[in-house]
């Protein structure tokens, strides 16, 4: 979800701080080598002119958890990021809406073949045949509401007060872009509809379903979908970065309701890592649903994850030279996030950056960040 500079300035961090904490046990020698490579890459990223003020990476191998940081969480206080500091998950939120929806499929409350027309007949008639599976797999053909000029105008006119989630879909075109199921095209509209289908099928708010069927089973205690732009304390400050200007704090610039089930989640590096371990291993769904979820086709997350990307149902497969993991990426004003885990959930990583770094917004910096995604995966699988 793109955002313009807010025009507010923050104090530029005068130096790079680097730390790595061993939270459980000493790593094996080969793991230590992988961790050291990761540390060097983090230090180099935040040292780049116009680079993010900070980056934090959780690497967990079975019960051995390593927490790596470079730079700072707040350029004003020069505070180093902690594993329980809050940050915005951006489009990793789509994995949460997938978890909520697939939990209902496992319970028989929803079916992957259920259509928009069945549960949300008030939406455009052209969308009626689109299935839940097509929404989760980004093959719906429904345009991305965030790319509408009308949406951008409305967003900038009311940053701190978002409309009801269903109203976000009024910014998406009624006509489909292609025949549903015929091709992959990433769209924020898809997961807004998924959240609304979960509400219609359960008779509960999406937020309450997340708490009951995702946060509870996975023991996520510092994860939420807030209504307010105010971040839970303590938090990692998110910045708009420009080599010619000081970092611009955009942490609380907009209400998360503008992204809702598509990108509004707030969590911590520790909770994000805990989530992906359960999500990638199918801990909250049955075997039949997991088999459908892990049917992959060509498609990239946004921003691209490491290695070769393939899209499943609200999950991506990343094939790297170190091995294959499942996960998701995300970016939103002030933040970029990556989470991934081995198929059995025993090896995992979460990468949290306090700046929005994507191929379109920062072509120079993104290859360095994508390499860090790969190094984090390699460290997890070492």
QUIWO-V348720 format. One record per residue. N is the residue number from 1. RES is the residue in three letters. PSI is psi in degrees with one decimal (none if undefined). Layout:
((N/RES/PSI) (N/RES/PSI))
//
This chain:
((1/UNK/113.6) (2/UNK/158.0) (3/UNK/145.0) (4/UNK/166.5) (5/UNK/143.6) (6/UNK/-17.7) (7/UNK/-6.1) (8/UNK/146.4) (9/UNK/153.7) (10/UNK/166.9) (11/UNK/133.2) (12/UNK/132.7) (13/UNK/128.8) (14/UNK/-17.1) (15/UNK/162.8) (16/UNK/130.5) (17/UNK/135.8) (18/UNK/133.4) (19/UNK/153.2) (20/UNK/125.5) (21/UNK/131.8) (22/UNK/115.4) (23/UNK/-22.8) (24/UNK/-73.9) (25/UNK/161.0) (26/UNK/139.0) (27/UNK/157.2) (28/UNK/161.1) (29/UNK/-44.7) (30/UNK/-32.4) (31/UNK/-37.6) (32/UNK/-37.4) (33/UNK/-44.5) (34/UNK/-40.1) (35/UNK/-40.2) (36/UNK/-40.1) (37/UNK/-41.1) (38/UNK/-46.1) (39/UNK/-44.0) (40/UNK/-40.5) (41/UNK/-38.1) (42/UNK/-45.0) (43/UNK/-41.2) (44/UNK/-36.8) (45/UNK/-49.0) (46/UNK/-15.8) (47/UNK/-16.1) (48/UNK/137.7) (49/UNK/121.0) (50/UNK/9.5) (51/UNK/171.9) (52/UNK/147.0) (53/UNK/-30.3) (54/UNK/163.5) (55/UNK/142.2) (56/UNK/137.0) (57/UNK/124.7) (58/UNK/131.5) (59/UNK/121.2) (60/UNK/124.9) (61/UNK/105.5) (62/UNK/-117.4) (63/UNK/3.0) (64/UNK/111.4) (65/UNK/126.1) (66/UNK/138.1) (67/UNK/118.3) (68/UNK/133.6) (69/UNK/151.4) (70/UNK/146.7) (71/UNK/-151.5) (72/UNK/159.4) (73/UNK/-19.6) (74/UNK/115.2) (75/UNK/-20.2) (76/UNK/-43.6) (77/UNK/-10.1) (78/UNK/34.6) (79/UNK/132.6) (80/UNK/142.9) (81/UNK/139.2) (82/UNK/158.7) (83/UNK/-22.4) (84/UNK/14.1) (85/UNK/142.0) (86/UNK/150.2) (87/UNK/165.7) (88/UNK/135.5) (89/UNK/-13.3) (90/UNK/-133.7) (91/UNK/-3.5) (92/UNK/-19.2) (93/UNK/-28.2) (94/UNK/-31.4) (95/UNK/-33.9) (96/UNK/-41.4) (97/UNK/-32.7) (98/UNK/-43.2) (99/UNK/-42.6) (100/UNK/-44.6) (101/UNK/-43.7) (102/UNK/-27.8) (103/UNK/-37.9) (104/UNK/-33.4) (105/UNK/-43.2) (106/UNK/-32.4) (107/UNK/-11.6) (108/UNK/7.6) (109/UNK/-34.8) (110/UNK/161.8) (111/UNK/147.2) (112/UNK/-18.6) (113/UNK/-1.2) (114/UNK/145.5) (115/UNK/162.3) (116/UNK/-40.9) (117/UNK/-32.8) (118/UNK/-45.0) (119/UNK/-25.5) (120/UNK/63.9) (121/UNK/-13.6) (122/UNK/-14.7) (123/UNK/166.1) (124/UNK/137.1) (125/UNK/-30.5) (126/UNK/-24.3) (127/UNK/-11.2) (128/UNK/-39.3) (129/UNK/-9.9) (130/UNK/132.9) (131/UNK/164.7) (132/UNK/-40.9) (133/UNK/-41.1) (134/UNK/-35.5) (135/UNK/-46.8) (136/UNK/-28.7) (137/UNK/5.2) (138/UNK/44.9) (139/UNK/24.0) (140/UNK/-31.2) (141/UNK/-0.1) (142/UNK/131.7) (143/UNK/158.1) (144/UNK/116.4) (145/UNK/-26.8) (146/UNK/-13.1) (147/UNK/0.2) (148/UNK/135.4) (149/UNK/-36.2) (150/UNK/-38.8) (151/UNK/-48.5) (152/UNK/-43.2) (153/UNK/-44.9) (154/UNK/-40.5) (155/UNK/-49.3) (156/UNK/-25.1) (157/UNK/-16.2) (158/UNK/59.9) (159/UNK/-40.9) (160/UNK/-5.1) (161/UNK/109.8) (162/UNK/151.5) (163/UNK/170.2) (164/UNK/148.1) (165/UNK/-40.5) (166/UNK/-27.6) (167/UNK/-26.1) (168/UNK/-32.0) (169/UNK/-13.4) (170/UNK/-16.1) (171/UNK/-5.5) (172/UNK/143.9) (173/UNK/142.9) (174/UNK/-36.1) (175/UNK/139.0) (176/UNK/148.5) (177/UNK/-25.0) (178/UNK/168.7) (179/UNK/125.9) (180/UNK/134.7) (181/UNK/-9.1) (182/UNK/-23.9) (183/UNK/168.1) (184/UNK/134.1) (185/UNK/111.8) (186/UNK/129.7) (187/UNK/126.8) (188/UNK/-24.7) (189/UNK/-35.4) (190/UNK/-47.3) (191/UNK/-21.5) (192/UNK/-44.0) (193/UNK/-38.5) (194/UNK/-46.9) (195/UNK/-41.0) (196/UNK/-35.8) (197/UNK/-38.8) (198/UNK/-43.2) (199/UNK/-44.6) (200/UNK/-39.0) (201/UNK/-35.3) (202/UNK/-22.4) (203/UNK/14.6) (204/UNK/162.9) (205/UNK/153.0) (206/UNK/-41.6) (207/UNK/-41.3) (208/UNK/-33.6) (209/UNK/-39.3) (210/UNK/-47.0) (211/UNK/-43.9) (212/UNK/-43.0) (213/UNK/-8.3) (214/UNK/-61.1) (215/UNK/-45.1) (216/UNK/-58.7) (217/UNK/-32.9) (218/UNK/3.1) (219/UNK/44.9) (220/UNK/110.7) (221/UNK/-8.9) (222/UNK/30.0) (223/UNK/138.9) (224/UNK/166.8) (225/UNK/86.6) (226/UNK/159.8) (227/UNK/-28.6) (228/UNK/153.7) (229/UNK/-16.1) (230/UNK/129.3) (231/UNK/143.1) (232/UNK/143.4) (233/UNK/148.0) (234/UNK/158.7) (235/UNK/157.9) (236/UNK/120.6) (237/UNK/136.8) (238/UNK/141.5) (239/UNK/147.1) (240/UNK/128.9) (241/UNK/143.6) (242/UNK/125.9) (243/UNK/-25.4) (244/UNK/-5.0) (245/UNK/158.1) (246/UNK/155.2) (247/UNK/138.9) (248/UNK/113.6) (249/UNK/113.7) (250/UNK/23.7) (251/UNK/-41.6) (252/UNK/37.7) (253/UNK/-22.7) (254/UNK/149.6) (255/UNK/135.2) (256/UNK/-14.4) (257/UNK/-20.3) (258/UNK/-18.4) (259/UNK/-26.0) (260/UNK/-123.9) (261/UNK/-10.6) (262/UNK/-23.2) (263/UNK/18.1) (264/UNK/0.3) (265/UNK/148.8) (266/UNK/136.4) (267/UNK/-156.4) (268/UNK/161.5) (269/UNK/-38.8) (270/UNK/-46.7) (271/UNK/-38.3) (272/UNK/-40.1) (273/UNK/-41.8) (274/UNK/-41.2) (275/UNK/-50.5) (276/UNK/-27.6) (277/UNK/-43.1) (278/UNK/-40.3) (279/UNK/-47.4) (280/UNK/-29.6) (281/UNK/-1.2) (282/UNK/30.9) (283/UNK/-22.8) (284/UNK/9.3) (285/UNK/165.3) (286/UNK/170.9) (287/UNK/-38.8) (288/UNK/-41.0) (289/UNK/-40.9) (290/UNK/-38.6) (291/UNK/-40.6) (292/UNK/-41.2) (293/UNK/-37.9) (294/UNK/24.8) (295/UNK/103.9) (296/UNK/150.4) (297/UNK/167.8) (298/UNK/128.2) (299/UNK/139.7) (300/UNK/147.8) (301/UNK/174.4) (302/UNK/106.4) (303/UNK/169.4) (304/UNK/141.8) (305/UNK/-176.3) (306/UNK/153.2) (307/UNK/-149.4) (308/UNK/123.5) (309/UNK/136.2) (310/UNK/146.9) (311/UNK/128.8) (312/UNK/-148.4) (313/UNK/100.4) (314/UNK/30.1) (315/UNK/150.1) (316/UNK/146.7) (317/UNK/129.5) (318/UNK/109.3) (319/UNK/112.4) (320/UNK/170.8) (321/UNK/-16.5) (322/UNK/-11.6) (323/UNK/179.4) (324/UNK/135.9) (325/UNK/161.9) (326/UNK/143.8) (327/UNK/-149.3) (328/UNK/155.4) (329/UNK/170.3) (330/UNK/156.0) (331/UNK/142.5) (332/UNK/167.5) (333/UNK/118.6) (334/UNK/-6.9) (335/UNK/146.1) (336/UNK/138.8) (337/UNK/145.8) (338/UNK/131.0) (339/UNK/142.7) (340/UNK/153.4) (341/UNK/157.6) (342/UNK/157.6) (343/UNK/-26.3) (344/UNK/-0.6) (345/UNK/5.3) (346/UNK/-20.1) (347/UNK/131.6) (348/UNK/164.8) (349/UNK/151.0) (350/UNK/136.9) (351/UNK/122.8) (352/UNK/120.4) (353/UNK/134.2) (354/UNK/49.2) (355/UNK/155.7) (356/UNK/108.1) (357/UNK/109.8) (358/UNK/165.2) (359/UNK/-35.4) (360/UNK/-32.5) (361/UNK/-23.0) (362/UNK/75.9) (363/UNK/-30.7) (364/UNK/-38.1) (365/UNK/-30.1) (366/UNK/-39.9) (367/UNK/-33.8) (368/UNK/-39.9) (369/UNK/-40.8) (370/UNK/-34.1) (371/UNK/-35.4) (372/UNK/-39.3) (373/UNK/-46.5) (374/UNK/-44.4) (375/UNK/-36.2) (376/UNK/-41.4) (377/UNK/-44.9) (378/UNK/-38.1) (379/UNK/-40.9) (380/UNK/-37.2) (381/UNK/-1.9) (382/UNK/none))
//
